[in-house]
Amino acid sequence: MKQSPNDMIKVASLAKRFNGFTAVDQISFEVSASEIFGFLGPNGAGKTTAIMMLTTLLKASGGWAKVCGFDISSEMRQIRKTIGVVFQDHTSDEWLTGMEYLQLHAGIYGVDENRIEDILKLFDLERWGDHVIKEYSSGMRRRLEIARGLIHHPRVLFLDEPTLGLDVQTRRKIWSYIKDLNENEGLTVFLTTHYLEEADELCDRIAIIDHGKIVAIGTPEELKSIVKSDHPTLDEVFLNYTGREMRDHVSNSRNHRPPRGFWR
């Protein structure tokens, strides 16, 4: 499959297996430049595994993918220079100050330190730059980690459940920042979330993955059009494709551990 010049992400028959278990099962899709693309699914559906492959943290077992025109299996360093990643769990060192945390990552990417002042201001954290991260609220810490993901002006920002556990006000503020960057700077966003109303409001297109396979893809309105209801919701679409049974899922963090030296 050829990659269109407008495709920021191109995925073809991508697969990942762990000891005989297929976590991602030959998925294919594209994400256009400047698109906010939602990647939804139940716990254990394969979302994080897919992100780990696209961000070069895991090697694929089959198929291929390109991010920003670079191959995930042979051009990892180039991809890491052009993407930002914000993981589901907090990754910031709580004993660093906010300024030190951003200085560390600016140094890795060779970014001018003037960018740190700009991005602290963008995320309303400038007066907290000299405070250790341990003093930050969960919402402030998440804003700082998104700021870190944007420190080097990435072309694609991967967000793995970035607003999980945050209050409504903080969630809306974070998405105000992201939407502004998307609209004003053309930032492409790849998002996973369990807040379906969030995905409905923000995403240009959405893919639903279940048991490692993509079971639906389209705009929010296209997906909702399949539901026989006067006021269909994305929740109903999600349940239609993934079922109503609860999922018991035990995460194997060893499968999703970033390799040493990822940020270099």
MIDOSE-1310 file (N, C-alpha, C; in nm, 2 decimals, decimal comma, always signed):
residues 264
mkqs	+0,08/-0,12/+0,00/+0,00/+0,00/+0,00/+0,09/+0,12/+0,00; +0,05/+0,22/-0,08/+0,13/+0,34/-0,09/+0,07/+0,45/+0,01; +0,16/+0,53/+0,05/+0,11/+0,64/+0,15/+0,09/+0,77/+0,07; -0,03/+0,82/+0,09/-0,07/+0,95/+0,03/+0,01/+1,06/+0,10
pndm	+0,05/+1,16/+0,03/+0,12/+1,28/+0,09/+0,04/+1,34/+0,20; -0,09/+1,32/+0,21/-0,17/+1,38/+0,31/-0,19/+1,28/+0,43; -0,14/+1,16/+0,42/-0,15/+1,07/+0,53/-0,04/+1,09/+0,63; -0,07/+1,13/+0,75/+0,03/+1,14/+0,86/+0,06/+1,01/+0,92
ikva	-0,04/+0,92/+0,92/-0,02/+0,78/+0,97/-0,08/+0,69/+0,87; -0,01/+0,58/+0,83/-0,06/+0,48/+0,74/-0,03/+0,34/+0,80; -0,14/+0,26/+0,82/-0,13/+0,13/+0,88/-0,18/+0,03/+0,79; -0,11/-0,08/+0,77/-0,16/-0,19/+0,68/-0,13/-0,32/+0,74
slak	-0,24/-0,39/+0,78/-0,23/-0,53/+0,83/-0,14/-0,54/+0,95; -0,13/-0,44/+1,03/-0,04/-0,44/+1,15/-0,09/-0,54/+1,25; +0,00/-0,62/+1,31/-0,03/-0,72/+1,40/+0,07/-0,73/+1,51; +0,03/-0,77/+1,63/+0,12/-0,80/+1,74/+0,07/-0,92/+1,82
rfng	+0,17/-1,01/+1,84/+0,14/-1,13/+1,92/+0,23/-1,14/+2,03; +0,18/-1,19/+2,15/+0,26/-1,21/+2,27/+0,24/-1,36/+2,31; +0,35/-1,44/+2,29/+0,34/-1,58/+2,33/+0,22/-1,65/+2,28; +0,18/-1,63/+2,16/+0,07/-1,70/+2,10/-0,06/-1,63/+2,11
ftav	-0,07/-1,52/+2,19/-0,19/-1,44/+2,20/-0,18/-1,32/+2,11; -0,28/-1,30/+2,03/-0,29/-1,19/+1,93/-0,35/-1,07/+1,99; -0,27/-0,97/+2,02/-0,33/-0,85/+2,09/-0,38/-0,75/+1,98; -0,31/-0,74/+1,87/-0,35/-0,66/+1,76/-0,35/-0,75/+1,63
dqis	-0,47/-0,75/+1,56/-0,49/-0,85/+1,46/-0,51/-0,79/+1,32; -0,40/-0,76/+1,26/-0,40/-0,71/+1,12/-0,49/-0,59/+1,09; -0,47/-0,49/+1,16/-0,55/-0,37/+1,15/-0,49/-0,28/+1,04; -0,58/-0,20/+0,97/-0,54/-0,11/+0,87/-0,63/+0,01/+0,88
fevs	-0,56/+0,13/+0,86/-0,63/+0,26/+0,86/-0,53/+0,37/+0,83; -0,58/+0,49/+0,80/-0,50/+0,60/+0,78/-0,55/+0,72/+0,86; -0,45/+0,81/+0,90/-0,49/+0,93/+0,97/-0,43/+1,05/+0,88; -0,51/+1,14/+0,85/-0,47/+1,25/+0,76/-0,40/+1,36/+0,85
asei	-0,33/+1,44/+0,78/-0,26/+1,56/+0,84/-0,37/+1,65/+0,90; -0,34/+1,70/+1,02/-0,43/+1,79/+1,09/-0,56/+1,73/+1,14; -0,57/+1,60/+1,14/-0,69/+1,53/+1,19/-0,68/+1,50/+1,34; -0,79/+1,51/+1,41/-0,80/+1,45/+1,54/-0,87/+1,31/+1,53
fgfl	-0,79/+1,21/+1,55/-0,84/+1,07/+1,52/-0,86/+1,00/+1,65; -0,98/+0,95/+1,68/-1,01/+0,87/+1,80/-0,99/+0,73/+1,78; -0,93/+0,66/+1,88/-0,91/+0,52/+1,87/-0,97/+0,46/+1,99; -1,09/+0,40/+1,98/-1,16/+0,36/+2,10/-1,18/+0,21/+2,11
gpng	-1,20/+0,16/+2,23/-1,22/+0,02/+2,25/-1,23/-0,02/+2,39; -1,28/-0,13/+2,43/-1,29/-0,17/+2,57/-1,15/-0,20/+2,62; -1,14/-0,22/+2,75/-1,01/-0,26/+2,82/-0,96/-0,39/+2,75; -0,84/-0,39/+2,72/-0,78/-0,51/+2,66/-0,80/-0,53/+2,51
agkt	-0,86/-0,43/+2,45/-0,90/-0,44/+2,31/-0,78/-0,43/+2,21; -0,67/-0,37/+2,26/-0,55/-0,36/+2,17/-0,51/-0,22/+2,15; -0,57/-0,12/+2,21/-0,55/+0,02/+2,19/-0,40/+0,06/+2,22; -0,36/+0,03/+2,35/-0,23/+0,07/+2,39/-0,12/-0,01/+2,31
taim	-0,15/-0,13/+2,29/-0,05/-0,21/+2,21/-0,03/-0,15/+2,07; -0,14/-0,10/+2,01/-0,12/-0,04/+1,88/-0,04/+0,09/+1,89; -0,07/+0,17/+1,99/+0,00/+0,29/+2,01/+0,15/+0,26/+2,03; +0,18/+0,16/+2,11/+0,32/+0,13/+2,14/+0,39/+0,09/+2,01
mltt	+0,33/+0,03/+1,92/+0,39/-0,01/+1,79/+0,41/+0,12/+1,71; +0,31/+0,20/+1,70/+0,32/+0,33/+1,62/+0,42/+0,42/+1,67; +0,44/+0,42/+1,80/+0,55/+0,51/+1,86/+0,68/+0,44/+1,87; +0,70/+0,32/+1,81/+0,82/+0,25/+1,81/+0,86/+0,19/+1,94
llka	+0,77/+0,17/+2,04/+0,80/+0,11/+2,17/+0,79/-0,04/+2,16; +0,72/-0,09/+2,07/+0,71/-0,24/+2,05/+0,73/-0,27/+1,90; +0,79/-0,38/+1,87/+0,81/-0,42/+1,74/+0,68/-0,50/+1,69; +0,64/-0,47/+1,57/+0,53/-0,54/+1,52/+0,56/-0,69/+1,49
sggw	+0,46/-0,77/+1,49/+0,47/-0,91/+1,46/+0,44/-0,94/+1,31; +0,37/-0,84/+1,25/+0,33/-0,85/+1,11/+0,28/-0,72/+1,06; +0,27/-0,71/+0,92/+0,22/-0,59/+0,86/+0,32/-0,48/+0,87; +0,27/-0,36/+0,84/+0,37/-0,24/+0,84/+0,29/-0,11/+0,87
akvc	+0,36/-0,01/+0,91/+0,30/+0,12/+0,93/+0,41/+0,23/+0,91; +0,36/+0,34/+0,87/+0,44/+0,46/+0,86/+0,38/+0,57/+0,94; +0,47/+0,65/+1,00/+0,43/+0,77/+1,08/+0,51/+0,88/+1,03; +0,44/+0,99/+0,98/+0,52/+1,10/+0,92/+0,60/+1,06/+0,81
gfdi	+0,56/+0,96/+0,74/+0,64/+0,91/+0,62/+0,75/+0,81/+0,66; +0,77/+0,78/+0,78/+0,88/+0,70/+0,83/+0,83/+0,56/+0,87; +0,91/+0,46/+0,84/+0,87/+0,32/+0,87/+0,89/+0,29/+1,01; +0,79/+0,23/+1,08/+0,81/+0,20/+1,23/+0,91/+0,10/+1,26
ssem	+0,95/+0,01/+1,16/+1,04/-0,09/+1,19/+1,19/-0,06/+1,16; +1,21/+0,04/+1,07/+1,34/+0,07/+1,02/+1,38/+0,22/+1,04; +1,29/+0,30/+1,08/+1,32/+0,45/+1,09/+1,27/+0,50/+1,22; +1,30/+0,42/+1,33/+1,25/+0,46/+1,46/+1,29/+0,60/+1,51
rqir	+1,42/+0,62/+1,49/+1,48/+0,75/+1,54/+1,41/+0,87/+1,47; +1,39/+0,86/+1,34/+1,32/+0,97/+1,27/+1,18/+0,99/+1,32; +1,11/+0,88/+1,35/+0,97/+0,89/+1,40/+0,97/+0,96/+1,54; +1,06/+0,92/+1,63/+1,07/+0,97/+1,76/+1,10/+1,12/+1,77
ktig	+1,16/+1,17/+1,66/+1,19/+1,31/+1,65/+1,07/+1,39/+1,61; +0,97/+1,33/+1,55/+0,86/+1,40/+1,48/+0,73/+1,38/+1,56; +0,73/+1,30/+1,66/+0,60/+1,27/+1,74/+0,62/+1,32/+1,88; +0,51/+1,34/+1,95/+0,50/+1,36/+2,09/+0,41/+1,25/+2,15
vvfq	+0,44/+1,20/+2,27/+0,36/+1,09/+2,33/+0,33/+1,13/+2,47; +0,21/+1,11/+2,51/+0,16/+1,13/+2,65/+0,10/+1,00/+2,69; +0,16/+0,93/+2,78/+0,12/+0,80/+2,82/+0,00/+0,81/+2,92; -0,07/+0,70/+2,94/-0,18/+0,69/+3,03/-0,14/+0,72/+3,17
dhts	-0,03/+0,66/+3,22/+0,02/+0,68/+3,35/+0,11/+0,80/+3,36; +0,12/+0,86/+3,47/+0,21/+0,97/+3,49/+0,36/+0,93/+3,47; +0,44/+1,00/+3,40/+0,57/+0,96/+3,37/+0,67/+1,07/+3,42; +0,62/+1,18/+3,47/+0,71/+1,29/+3,52/+0,77/+1,25/+3,65
dewl	+0,90/+1,29/+3,67/+0,97/+1,27/+3,80/+0,92/+1,37/+3,90; +0,86/+1,33/+4,01/+0,79/+1,42/+4,10/+0,89/+1,50/+4,18; +1,02/+1,47/+4,18/+1,12/+1,55/+4,25/+1,19/+1,65/+4,17; +1,16/+1,65/+4,04/+1,21/+1,76/+3,96/+1,11/+1,88/+3,96
tgme	+1,16/+2,00/+3,94/+1,06/+2,11/+3,92/+1,00/+2,10/+3,78; +0,89/+2,17/+3,76/+0,84/+2,17/+3,62/+0,94/+2,22/+3,52; +1,01/+2,33/+3,56/+1,11/+2,38/+3,47/+1,22/+2,28/+3,44; +1,27/+2,21/+3,54/+1,38/+2,11/+3,52/+1,33/+2,00/+3,43
ylql	+1,21/+1,96/+3,45/+1,15/+1,85/+3,37/+1,15/+1,89/+3,22; +1,10/+2,01/+3,19/+1,10/+2,05/+3,06/+1,24/+2,08/+3,00; +1,33/+2,13/+3,08/+1,47/+2,15/+3,04/+1,53/+2,02/+3,00; +1,50/+1,91/+3,08/+1,56/+1,78/+3,04/+1,52/+1,74/+2,90
hagi	+1,39/+1,75/+2,87/+1,34/+1,71/+2,74/+1,37/+1,80/+2,63; +1,38/+1,93/+2,66/+1,43/+2,03/+2,56/+1,58/+1,99/+2,52; +1,66/+1,95/+2,62/+1,80/+1,91/+2,59/+1,80/+1,79/+2,50; +1,72/+1,69/+2,53/+1,72/+1,57/+2,45/+1,69/+1,60/+2,30
ygvd	+1,60/+1,70/+2,28/+1,56/+1,73/+2,14/+1,64/+1,84/+2,08; +1,73/+1,90/+2,16/+1,80/+2,02/+2,11/+1,72/+2,14/+2,09; +1,62/+2,16/+2,17/+1,52/+2,27/+2,16/+1,57/+2,39/+2,24; +1,56/+2,51/+2,18/+1,60/+2,63/+2,25/+1,52/+2,65/+2,38
enri	+1,58/+2,69/+2,49/+1,51/+2,70/+2,62/+1,40/+2,80/+2,62; +1,40/+2,90/+2,52/+1,29/+2,99/+2,52/+1,16/+2,92/+2,50; +1,17/+2,81/+2,44/+1,04/+2,73/+2,41/+0,98/+2,69/+2,55; +1,06/+2,66/+2,65/+1,01/+2,62/+2,78/+0,92/+2,73/+2,84
edil	+0,97/+2,85/+2,83/+0,89/+2,96/+2,89/+0,76/+2,98/+2,81; +0,76/+2,96/+2,68/+0,64/+2,97/+2,59/+0,54/+2,86/+2,63; +0,59/+2,74/+2,65/+0,50/+2,63/+2,66/+0,44/+2,63/+2,81; +0,52/+2,67/+2,90/+0,47/+2,69/+3,04/+0,36/+2,79/+3,04
klfd	+0,37/+2,90/+2,97/+0,27/+3,00/+2,96/+0,15/+2,95/+2,89; +0,17/+2,87/+2,78/+0,06/+2,82/+2,70/-0,03/+2,73/+2,79; +0,03/+2,65/+2,88/-0,05/+2,56/+2,97/-0,08/+2,62/+3,11; -0,06/+2,75/+3,12/-0,09/+2,82/+3,24/-0,02/+2,76/+3,36
lerw	+0,11/+2,73/+3,34/+0,20/+2,68/+3,44/+0,32/+2,76/+3,47; +0,32/+2,88/+3,42/+0,45/+2,96/+3,43/+0,48/+2,99/+3,58; +0,38/+3,01/+3,66/+0,41/+3,05/+3,80/+0,44/+2,92/+3,89; +0,43/+2,81/+3,82/+0,46/+2,68/+3,89/+0,59/+2,62/+3,84
gdhv	+0,66/+2,68/+3,76/+0,78/+2,63/+3,70/+0,89/+2,59/+3,80; +0,90/+2,67/+3,91/+1,00/+2,65/+4,01/+0,96/+2,56/+4,12; +0,84/+2,50/+4,11/+0,79/+2,41/+4,21/+0,81/+2,27/+4,17; +0,84/+2,18/+4,27/+0,86/+2,04/+4,24/+0,73/+1,98/+4,20
ikey	+0,73/+1,88/+4,11/+0,61/+1,82/+4,05/+0,53/+1,75/+4,16; +0,59/+1,71/+4,26/+0,52/+1,65/+4,37/+0,41/+1,74/+4,43; +0,43/+1,87/+4,42/+0,33/+1,97/+4,47/+0,22/+1,99/+4,37; +0,23/+1,94/+4,25/+0,12/+1,96/+4,15/+0,00/+1,88/+4,18
ssgm	-0,12/+1,93/+4,14/-0,24/+1,85/+4,14/-0,23/+1,75/+4,02; -0,31/+1,65/+4,01/-0,31/+1,56/+3,90/-0,34/+1,63/+3,77; -0,43/+1,73/+3,77/-0,45/+1,80/+3,64/-0,33/+1,88/+3,60; -0,26/+1,95/+3,69/-0,15/+2,02/+3,66/-0,04/+1,93/+3,61
rrrl	-0,02/+1,82/+3,67/+0,08/+1,72/+3,62/+0,05/+1,67/+3,48; -0,08/+1,65/+3,45/-0,11/+1,61/+3,32/-0,08/+1,72/+3,22; -0,12/+1,84/+3,25/-0,09/+1,95/+3,16/+0,06/+1,96/+3,14; +0,14/+1,94/+3,24/+0,29/+1,95/+3,22/+0,34/+1,84/+3,13
eiar	+0,28/+1,72/+3,14/+0,32/+1,61/+3,06/+0,28/+1,63/+2,91; +0,17/+1,69/+2,89/+0,13/+1,73/+2,76/+0,22/+1,83/+2,70; +0,26/+1,93/+2,79/+0,36/+2,03/+2,75/+0,49/+1,97/+2,71; +0,53/+1,87/+2,79/+0,66/+1,80/+2,75/+0,64/+1,73/+2,61
glih	+0,52/+1,67/+2,59/+0,50/+1,61/+2,46/+0,51/+1,70/+2,34; +0,49/+1,83/+2,37/+0,48/+1,93/+2,26/+0,61/+2,02/+2,26; +0,70/+1,99/+2,34/+0,82/+2,08/+2,36/+0,90/+2,10/+2,23; +0,90/+1,99/+2,14/+0,98/+2,00/+2,02/+0,90/+2,02/+1,89
hprv	+0,78/+2,07/+1,91/+0,69/+2,10/+1,79/+0,67/+1,97/+1,71; +0,61/+1,87/+1,77/+0,59/+1,75/+1,69/+0,48/+1,76/+1,59; +0,49/+1,68/+1,49/+0,38/+1,68/+1,38/+0,26/+1,60/+1,42; +0,28/+1,50/+1,51/+0,18/+1,41/+1,56/+0,19/+1,40/+1,71
lfld	+0,08/+1,41/+1,78/+0,07/+1,40/+1,92/-0,01/+1,27/+1,96; +0,05/+1,17/+2,02/-0,03/+1,05/+2,06/-0,07/+1,07/+2,21; -0,20/+1,06/+2,24/-0,25/+1,08/+2,37/-0,32/+0,95/+2,41; -0,27/+0,88/+2,51/-0,33/+0,76/+2,56/-0,41/+0,79/+2,69
eptl	-0,54/+0,81/+2,67/-0,63/+0,84/+2,78/-0,57/+0,96/+2,87; -0,55/+1,07/+2,80/-0,49/+1,18/+2,87/-0,57/+1,25/+2,98; -0,70/+1,24/+2,98/-0,78/+1,30/+3,08/-0,84/+1,21/+3,18; -0,79/+1,08/+3,19/-0,85/+0,98/+3,28/-0,84/+1,03/+3,42
gldv	-0,95/+1,03/+3,49/-0,96/+1,07/+3,63/-0,96/+1,21/+3,66; -0,96/+1,30/+3,56/-0,96/+1,44/+3,59/-1,10/+1,50/+3,59; -1,11/+1,61/+3,66/-1,24/+1,67/+3,68/-1,28/+1,74/+3,54; -1,41/+1,77/+3,53/-1,46/+1,82/+3,40/-1,40/+1,95/+3,36
qtrr	-1,37/+2,04/+3,46/-1,31/+2,16/+3,43/-1,17/+2,15/+3,37; -1,09/+2,06/+3,43/-0,96/+2,03/+3,38/-0,96/+1,96/+3,25; -1,05/+1,87/+3,23/-1,06/+1,80/+3,10/-1,09/+1,90/+2,99; -1,18/+1,99/+3,01/-1,22/+2,08/+2,91/-1,11/+2,18/+2,88
kiws	-1,03/+2,22/+2,98/-0,92/+2,31/+2,96/-0,81/+2,25/+2,88; -0,78/+2,12/+2,91/-0,68/+2,05/+2,84/-0,72/+2,04/+2,69; -0,85/+2,01/+2,67/-0,89/+2,00/+2,53/-0,90/+2,13/+2,45; -0,92/+2,24/+2,53/-0,91/+2,37/+2,47/-0,77/+2,40/+2,41
yikd	-0,66/+2,36/+2,49/-0,53/+2,37/+2,45/-0,50/+2,29/+2,32; -0,54/+2,16/+2,32/-0,52/+2,08/+2,21/-0,59/+2,12/+2,09; -0,72/+2,16/+2,10/-0,79/+2,21/+1,98/-0,73/+2,33/+1,92; -0,68/+2,42/+2,01/-0,61/+2,54/+1,96/-0,49/+2,51/+1,87
lnen	-0,41/+2,41/+1,92/-0,29/+2,37/+1,85/-0,33/+2,30/+1,72; -0,43/+2,22/+1,73/-0,48/+2,15/+1,60/-0,53/+2,25/+1,50; -0,60/+2,35/+1,54/-0,66/+2,44/+1,45/-0,56/+2,55/+1,40; -0,47/+2,59/+1,49/-0,38/+2,70/+1,45/-0,25/+2,66/+1,40
eglt	-0,20/+2,54/+1,44/-0,07/+2,49/+1,40/-0,08/+2,36/+1,32; -0,20/+2,31/+1,30/-0,21/+2,19/+1,21/-0,16/+2,06/+1,28; -0,16/+2,06/+1,42/-0,12/+1,94/+1,49/-0,21/+1,83/+1,46; -0,16/+1,71/+1,43/-0,23/+1,59/+1,41/-0,24/+1,52/+1,55
vflt	-0,36/+1,47/+1,59/-0,37/+1,41/+1,72/-0,43/+1,27/+1,71; -0,37/+1,17/+1,77/-0,41/+1,04/+1,78/-0,45/+1,01/+1,93; -0,58/+0,99/+1,95/-0,63/+0,99/+2,09/-0,70/+0,86/+2,12; -0,67/+0,80/+2,24/-0,76/+0,70/+2,30/-0,82/+0,76/+2,43
thyl	-0,95/+0,73/+2,45/-1,02/+0,77/+2,56/-1,14/+0,68/+2,59; -1,18/+0,68/+2,72/-1,30/+0,61/+2,76/-1,42/+0,71/+2,78; -1,39/+0,84/+2,76/-1,49/+0,94/+2,77/-1,55/+0,96/+2,63; -1,66/+0,89/+2,60/-1,71/+0,88/+2,46/-1,77/+1,02/+2,42
eead	-1,82/+1,09/+2,51/-1,87/+1,23/+2,48/-1,76/+1,32/+2,44; -1,64/+1,29/+2,50/-1,52/+1,37/+2,46/-1,48/+1,34/+2,32; -1,48/+1,21/+2,28/-1,44/+1,17/+2,15/-1,54/+1,22/+2,05; -1,67/+1,22/+2,08/-1,78/+1,27/+1,99/-1,76/+1,41/+1,96
elcd	-1,72/+1,49/+2,06/-1,71/+1,64/+2,04/-1,58/+1,67/+1,97; -1,47/+1,60/+1,99/-1,34/+1,64/+1,95/-1,30/+1,58/+1,82; -1,33/+1,45/+1,79/-1,27/+1,38/+1,69/-1,33/+1,40/+1,55; -1,24/+1,41/+1,45/-1,29/+1,42/+1,31/-1,34/+1,28/+1,26
riai	-1,26/+1,18/+1,30/-1,30/+1,04/+1,27/-1,26/+0,95/+1,39; -1,33/+0,84/+1,39/-1,31/+0,74/+1,50/-1,30/+0,60/+1,45; -1,20/+0,53/+1,51/-1,20/+0,38/+1,48/-1,23/+0,31/+1,61; -1,31/+0,20/+1,61/-1,34/+0,12/+1,72/-1,27/-0,01/+1,71
idhg	-1,19/-0,05/+1,81/-1,11/-0,17/+1,80/-1,17/-0,27/+1,91; -1,18/-0,39/+1,88/-1,23/-0,49/+1,98/-1,16/-0,62/+1,95; -1,11/-0,69/+2,05/-1,04/-0,82/+2,04/-0,93/-0,81/+1,93; -0,87/-0,69/+1,92/-0,75/-0,68/+1,83/-0,79/-0,64/+1,69
kiva	-0,92/-0,63/+1,66/-0,96/-0,60/+1,52/-1,04/-0,47/+1,52; -1,02/-0,39/+1,41/-1,10/-0,27/+1,39/-1,24/-0,32/+1,34; -1,34/-0,28/+1,42/-1,48/-0,33/+1,39/-1,56/-0,21/+1,33; -1,52/-0,09/+1,34/-1,59/+0,02/+1,28/-1,50/+0,14/+1,26
igtp	-1,52/+0,22/+1,16/-1,44/+0,34/+1,14/-1,53/+0,44/+1,06; -1,52/+0,57/+1,10/-1,59/+0,67/+1,03/-1,60/+0,80/+1,12; -1,67/+0,90/+1,07/-1,69/+1,02/+1,15/-1,79/+0,99/+1,26; -1,79/+1,07/+1,36/-1,89/+1,04/+1,47/-2,03/+1,04/+1,41
eelk	-2,07/+1,12/+1,32/-2,20/+1,12/+1,27/-2,23/+1,00/+1,18; -2,13/+0,96/+1,11/-2,15/+0,83/+1,03/-2,17/+0,71/+1,12; -2,09/+0,70/+1,23/-2,11/+0,59/+1,32/-2,24/+0,60/+1,39; -2,29/+0,71/+1,43/-2,42/+0,73/+1,50/-2,53/+0,70/+1,41
sivk	-2,52/+0,71/+1,28/-2,63/+0,69/+1,19/-2,67/+0,55/+1,18; -2,59/+0,45/+1,24/-2,63/+0,31/+1,24/-2,73/+0,28/+1,35; -2,74/+0,37/+1,45/-2,82/+0,34/+1,57/-2,96/+0,39/+1,54; -3,06/+0,31/+1,57/-3,20/+0,34/+1,55/-3,25/+0,41/+1,68
sdhp	-3,23/+0,54/+1,68/-3,27/+0,62/+1,79/-3,29/+0,77/+1,75; -3,38/+0,84/+1,82/-3,40/+0,98/+1,78/-3,28/+1,06/+1,81; -3,21/+1,03/+1,92/-3,09/+1,10/+1,96/-2,98/+1,01/+1,99; -2,92/+0,95/+1,88/-2,81/+0,85/+1,90/-2,69/+0,91/+1,96
tlde	-2,62/+0,83/+2,04/-2,50/+0,87/+2,11/-2,39/+0,77/+2,07; -2,27/+0,82/+2,09/-2,15/+0,73/+2,06/-2,14/+0,62/+2,16; -2,20/+0,63/+2,28/-2,21/+0,52/+2,37/-2,28/+0,40/+2,31; -2,40/+0,44/+2,25/-2,48/+0,33/+2,19/-2,40/+0,26/+2,07
vfln	-2,33/+0,34/+1,99/-2,25/+0,29/+1,89/-2,15/+0,19/+1,94; -2,08/+0,24/+2,04/-1,97/+0,16/+2,11/-2,03/+0,02/+2,16; -2,14/+0,03/+2,23/-2,20/-0,10/+2,28/-2,25/-0,18/+2,16; -2,30/-0,12/+2,06/-2,35/-0,20/+1,94/-2,23/-0,29/+1,88
ytgr	-2,11/-0,23/+1,88/-2,00/-0,30/+1,82/-1,92/-0,39/+1,92; -1,92/-0,36/+2,04/-1,84/-0,43/+2,14/-1,92/-0,51/+2,24; -2,05/-0,50/+2,24/-2,13/-0,57/+2,34/-2,14/-0,50/+2,47; -2,23/-0,56/+2,56/-2,26/-0,50/+2,68/-2,20/-0,57/+2,80
emrd	-2,13/-0,68/+2,78/-2,07/-0,75/+2,89/-1,94/-0,67/+2,94; -1,93/-0,67/+3,08/-1,81/-0,61/+3,13/-1,68/-0,69/+3,09; -1,57/-0,62/+3,08/-1,45/-0,69/+3,05/-1,35/-0,69/+3,17; -1,31/-0,81/+3,21/-1,21/-0,83/+3,31/-1,07/-0,84/+3,24
hvsn	-0,99/-0,74/+3,26/-0,86/-0,74/+3,19/-0,75/-0,71/+3,29; -0,65/-0,79/+3,29/-0,53/-0,77/+3,37/-0,41/-0,72/+3,28; -0,36/-0,60/+3,30/-0,26/-0,55/+3,22/-0,13/-0,61/+3,25; -0,05/-0,65/+3,15/+0,08/-0,70/+3,16/+0,18/-0,58/+3,13
srnh	+0,22/-0,51/+3,23/+0,30/-0,39/+3,21/+0,43/-0,42/+3,14; +0,48/-0,55/+3,16/+0,61/-0,58/+3,09/+0,60/-0,57/+2,94; +0,48/-0,60/+2,88/+0,46/-0,59/+2,74/+0,46/-0,44/+2,69; +0,43/-0,35/+2,79/+0,41/-0,21/+2,75/+0,51/-0,12/+2,82
rppr	+0,63/-0,17/+2,84/+0,74/-0,10/+2,90/+0,83/-0,03/+2,80; +0,84/+0,10/+2,80/+0,93/+0,17/+2,70/+1,07/+0,11/+2,71; +1,14/+0,10/+2,59/+1,27/+0,05/+2,59/+1,37/+0,15/+2,65; +1,48/+0,10/+2,70/+1,58/+0,20/+2,75/+1,63/+0,29/+2,64
gfwr	+1,64/+0,42/+2,68/+1,69/+0,52/+2,58/+1,59/+0,56/+2,48; +1,46/+0,54/+2,51/+1,35/+0,58/+2,41/+1,36/+0,73/+2,37; +1,39/+0,82/+2,47/+1,38/+0,96/+2,45/+1,51/+1,01/+2,38; +1,61/+0,92/+2,36/+1,73/+0,97/+2,29/+1,72/+0,96/+2,14
